[in-house]
Amino acid sequence: MKQKHLFLPLLSCVLLILTIPAAWAYQSETSAFVKAYYPDKQTVVQILQMDEFDAYEMDTEAGYLVILANADEQKKLKTMGFVLEAYPDYDMHKRRDPSAKAEGTIQGYECYKIVESAFEIMDEMVSSNPDLAATVDIGDSWDKENGNGGYDLRVLKLTNQSISGSKPKLFVVGSLHAREYTTAELNIRFAQHLIDQYNVDPDVTWMLDHHEAHLLFYMNPDGRKYAEAGQSWRKNTNANYCGQNSSKRGCDLNRNFDYQWGSSGTNDECSLTYYGSSPASEPEVQAVQNYLKEIFTTNGQGIYIDLHSFGEIIMSANNSGLNAMQSKFEYFNGYDRALPLLSIAAKDDVLYRGGMTFQYGYHEVGVASFLFELGTSFFQDCSYFENNILAGNLDALKYALRTCSTPFELPFGPDAMDISLNNNVLTATIDDTNYGGGNISSSNIAQAEYYIDIAPWQDNAAAVPMSASDGSFNAESETVEADLNLSNLETGRHIIYVRGQDAEGSWGPVSAIFAGE
């Protein structure tokens, strides 16, 4: 096996300052917005180890963070080498379009659904595709559990229900932190893409035939309603913390999970990172933890992704397989982790491990778990979402669904790409170079094969070898081909699976093409 080690990226740590930003409603008379120009990214990482600085945005090109800081915090930033510039006119909604208001969307951000509209879309998916889509009520929000209105936590489950048996699963959670607009919308768009492309795209088709996608659009729907009204609301709405009517009330759900609860965050109920009264004290966290344990029962199988914003980074635990998968995700969405490993991050999960969702998924449930940070701000403008976030992250989520059967193994293998069938000649590209960061090595292609109708993991699968078009397998990317005679098959549409293996013995995931009529 090739050596593909985890290098927990320095840039990944940007996640932490981005997961503990200030809420607009939380600023006090003694705090002010500043542009904090950082001397180097190592200094940024030092900030990110603290639960005391509240950032709204990061501009990597200009090299500054937008931070709401009081006098003492500003003084500390200066001692750390930051150059501060007053930013009194900072507007967290500066990118919204005041004239944009489509029905069922957030005022000024017509690309983002409100909770009720998203649930209507979910219900329509189920009613129009009863053999492909179903909803699962996994629990209640805090407000609903306490008789204050609130919402069910509704998971959309997508799979071909006519194909029975245990299937590998992908679970994607959005809107844990209420104000992070992009996360729920990406999850909704992912669901719509899978529904729309089933029986159209051969890869989407086989993935939903043989795998399951479980999509929780809103983990924190109560808080999301405050965010939809324009407030920078982060936590849930638990009125037992910090006062029933306080805008600072609630628990940070991403500090409340069982795994090493209390080792990050704070016991200050009014803080943005308040970790709750006890491990998994919040109904939203209980629901997700229970669902994780319910659906992920096979060791080494399945993927869990928690969507956040902002920062354009991905975080995972220290595991070589997770590192390879993370590098695949970064290949698709273009996220960067070019900085070297810090000595402080050399030990497994030394940074911000306590109470966080993806750490619980990996350490307590044993499932491959990741945290995505999308975009550059909480209230991301629609143009940036549509043009810079959506396509690459849809590809990353599809790769997760493609590989959730053996996520600690398949990312080490090459990808099968550009499959075509012309005049009974099947061709494809087998590529072992599609990695982003993470110091992942590539190898020459060793072989390729195809299967007709029965995938490699199914009983009675029959592999047919493919040849290198140039006569030999001696490169990290190879065009391969094989004669494919469909005349011996029954009339109708067939699905052809293609996969490749590299010189280190790693098989990559299959890709597919439809053949016949």
TASUL-V227347 format. One record per pair of residues at least 6 apart in sequence whose C-alpha atoms are under 8 Angstrom apart, sorted by the first residue. I is the first residue (numbers start at 1). J is the second residue. Records with the same first field share a line. If there is no record, write none. Layout:
I->J, J
This chain:
1->504, 505, 506
2->441, 504
3->440, 441
4->320, 321, 323, 324, 439, 440, 441
5->319, 320, 323, 324, 438, 439, 440
6->318, 319, 320, 322, 323, 324, 438, 439
7->318, 323, 340, 341, 438, 439
8->315, 318, 341, 345, 346, 438
9->337, 338, 339, 340, 341, 438
10->41, 42, 45, 337, 338, 339, 340, 341, 342
11->41, 45, 313, 336, 337, 338, 339
12->313, 314, 315, 337
13->45, 48, 315
14->44, 45, 48, 311, 313
15->48, 310, 311, 313, 314, 315, 373
16->48, 49, 352
17->47, 48, 53, 54, 55
18->55, 56, 57, 309, 310, 311
19->308, 309, 310
20->51, 53, 54, 55, 272, 273
21->53, 54, 55, 56, 272
22->54, 55, 56, 68, 232, 272
23->231, 232, 233, 234, 272
24->231, 232, 233
25->231, 232, 233, 247, 248
26->247, 248
27->68
30->70, 71
31->68, 69, 70, 71
32->68, 69, 70, 86, 87, 88
33->66, 67, 68, 69, 86, 87, 88, 90
34->66, 67, 68, 69, 84, 85, 86, 87, 88
35->64, 65, 66, 67, 84, 85, 86, 87
36->64, 65, 66, 67, 77, 82, 83, 84, 85
37->63, 64, 65, 82, 83, 84
38->44, 63, 64, 65, 81, 82, 83
39->81, 82, 83
43->80, 81
47->53
49->351, 352
51->264, 265, 266, 273
53->67, 68, 69, 73
54->67, 68, 69
55->65, 66, 67, 68
56->65, 66, 67, 68, 92, 377, 378
57->65, 66, 67, 310, 376, 377, 378
58->64, 65, 66, 311, 376, 377
59->65, 376
74->84
77->83
78->84
92->379
93->379
95->379, 380, 381
96->108, 109, 379, 380, 381, 382
97->108, 109
98->107, 108
99->108
100->107, 108, 109, 110
101->107, 108, 109, 110
102->110
104->113, 114, 116, 117
105->111, 112, 113, 114, 117
106->112, 113, 114, 228, 229
107->228, 229
109->381, 382
110->382
111->185, 382
112->181, 182, 185, 382
113->185
114->225, 228
115->218, 221, 224, 225
118->188, 217
122->135, 156
123->135
125->133, 195
126->132, 133, 134, 135
131->159, 160, 161, 162
132->158, 159, 160, 161, 195
133->156, 157, 158, 159, 160
134->156, 157, 158
135->154, 155, 156, 157
136->154, 155, 156, 157
137->152, 153, 154, 155
138->152, 153, 154, 155, 287, 288, 291
139->152, 153, 154, 283, 284, 287
140->150, 151, 152, 153, 283, 284, 287
141->150, 151, 152, 153, 220, 221, 222, 283, 284
142->150, 222, 236, 237, 238, 282, 283, 284
143->149, 150, 151, 222, 237, 238
144->150, 151, 152
145->283
150->221, 222
151->221, 222
153->216, 218, 219, 221, 284, 287
154->216, 217, 218
155->214, 215, 216, 217
156->213, 214, 215, 216
157->212, 213, 214, 215
158->191, 208, 212, 213, 214
159->208, 209, 210, 211, 212, 213
160->208, 209, 210
161->209
163->209, 210
167->210, 211, 212, 405
168->210, 211, 212, 301, 302, 404, 405
169->211, 212, 213, 214, 295, 296, 301, 302, 303, 401, 404, 405
170->211, 212, 213, 214, 302, 303, 304, 305, 400, 401, 404
171->213, 214, 215, 216, 303, 304, 305
172->187, 213, 214, 215, 216, 304, 305, 306, 307
173->184, 187, 215, 216, 217, 218, 219, 305, 306, 307
174->183, 184, 187, 216, 217, 218, 219, 306, 307, 308
175->181, 183, 184, 217, 218, 219, 220, 221, 224, 307, 308
176->218, 219, 220, 253, 254, 307, 308
177->220, 223, 224, 233, 234, 235, 236, 252, 253, 254, 308
178->220, 221, 223, 224, 225, 226, 227, 232, 233, 234, 235, 236
179->223, 224, 227, 228, 231, 232, 233, 234, 378, 379
180->308, 309, 310, 378, 379
181->309, 378, 379, 380
182->308, 309, 374, 375, 378, 379, 380, 385
183->217, 307, 308, 309, 374
184->217, 218, 307
185->217
186->390, 393, 394
187->215, 216, 217
188->217
190->394, 397
191->215
194->204
197->204, 205
198->204, 205, 208
199->205
202->495, 512, 513, 514
203->511, 512, 513
206->512
207->401, 402
211->401, 404, 405
212->401
213->401
218->224
219->284
220->235, 236, 284
222->236, 237
223->233, 234, 235, 236, 237
224->233
226->232, 233
227->233
234->252, 272
235->249, 250, 251, 252, 253, 272
236->249, 250, 251, 252, 253
237->249, 250, 251
238->244, 249, 250, 251
239->245, 246, 249, 250
240->249, 250
241->249, 250, 251, 269, 270
242->248, 249, 250, 269, 270
243->249
248->270, 271, 272
249->269, 270
250->269, 270, 274
251->269, 272, 273, 274, 275, 276, 282
252->272, 273, 274, 275, 276
253->275, 282, 284, 285
254->275, 355, 356, 357
255->261, 262, 264, 265, 273, 274, 275, 276, 354, 355, 356, 357
256->262, 275, 276, 278, 279, 280, 281, 282, 285, 355, 356
257->279, 280, 285, 289, 354, 355, 356, 357, 360
258->279, 280, 355, 360
259->353, 354, 355, 356, 359, 360, 363, 364
260->353, 354, 355
261->275, 278, 279, 354, 355
262->275, 279, 354, 355
263->352, 353, 354, 355
264->275, 352, 353, 354, 355
265->273, 274, 275, 354
266->273, 274, 275
267->274, 275, 276
268->274
269->276
275->355
276->282
279->355
280->286
292->361, 365
293->365
296->302, 365, 367
299->366, 367
300->366, 367, 368, 406, 407, 408
301->367, 368, 404, 405, 406, 407
302->367, 368, 404, 405, 406, 407
303->367, 368, 369, 400, 401, 404, 407
304->358, 361, 367, 368, 369, 370
305->358, 369, 370, 371, 372
306->357, 358, 369, 370, 371, 372
307->371, 372, 373, 374
308->371, 372, 373, 374
309->372, 373, 374, 375, 376, 377, 378
310->373, 374, 375, 376, 377, 378
311->373, 374, 375, 376, 377
312->335, 336, 372, 373, 374, 375, 376
313->335, 336, 337, 372, 373, 374
314->326, 330, 335, 370, 371, 372, 373
315->326, 370, 371, 372
316->322, 323, 326, 358, 359, 369, 370, 371
317->348, 349, 359, 362, 369, 370
318->348, 349
320->408
321->407, 408, 409, 411, 412
322->368, 369, 407, 408
323->438
324->408, 411, 412, 435, 438, 440
325->407, 408, 411, 412
326->370, 438
327->435, 436, 437, 438, 440
328->396, 411, 434, 435, 436
329->393, 396, 397, 399, 436
330->336, 396, 435, 436, 437
331->434, 435, 436, 437
332->392, 393, 395, 396, 436
333->389, 391, 392, 393, 395, 396
334->392, 436
335->436
336->436, 437
337->437, 438
338->437
344->350
345->351
353->359
358->369, 370, 371
359->369
361->367, 368, 369
362->368, 369
368->407, 408
374->389
375->384, 385, 388, 389
400->407
402->509, 510
403->410, 411, 509
409->506
410->506, 507, 508, 509
411->508, 509
412->506, 507, 508
413->432, 500, 501, 502, 506, 507, 508, 509
414->430, 431, 432, 433, 434, 445, 499, 500, 501, 502, 506, 507, 508, 509
415->429, 430, 431, 432, 434, 499, 500, 508, 509, 510, 511
416->428, 429, 430, 431, 498, 499, 500, 508, 509, 510, 511
417->428, 429, 430, 431, 511
418->427, 428, 429
419->426, 427, 428, 429, 511, 512, 513
420->426, 427, 428, 513
421->427, 515
424->483, 484, 485, 486
425->481, 482, 483, 484
426->481, 482, 483, 484
427->479, 480, 481, 482
428->479, 480, 481, 498
429->477, 478, 479, 480
430->445, 448, 477, 478, 479, 480, 499, 500
431->445, 476, 477, 478
432->442, 443, 444, 445, 476, 477, 502
433->442, 443, 476, 477
442->476
443->475, 476, 502, 503, 504
444->473, 474, 475, 476, 477, 502, 503
445->473, 474, 475, 476, 477, 478, 500, 501, 502, 503
446->473, 474, 500, 501, 502, 503, 505
447->465, 466, 467, 473, 500, 501, 502
448->465, 466, 467, 480, 498, 499, 500, 501
449->463, 464, 465, 466, 498, 499, 500
450->463, 464, 465, 466, 496, 497, 498, 499
451->461, 462, 463, 464, 496, 497, 498
452->462, 494, 495, 496, 497
453->494, 495, 496, 497
454->460, 461, 462
455->461, 497
456->462, 463
465->482
466->480, 481, 482
467->480, 481, 482
468->478, 479, 480, 481
469->478, 479, 480, 481
470->479
486->516
491->516, 517
492->516, 517
493->514, 515, 516, 517
494->514, 515, 516, 517
495->512, 513, 514, 515
496->512, 513, 514, 515
497->510, 511, 512, 513
498->510, 511, 512
499->507, 508, 509, 510, 511
500->507, 508, 509, 510
501->507, 508
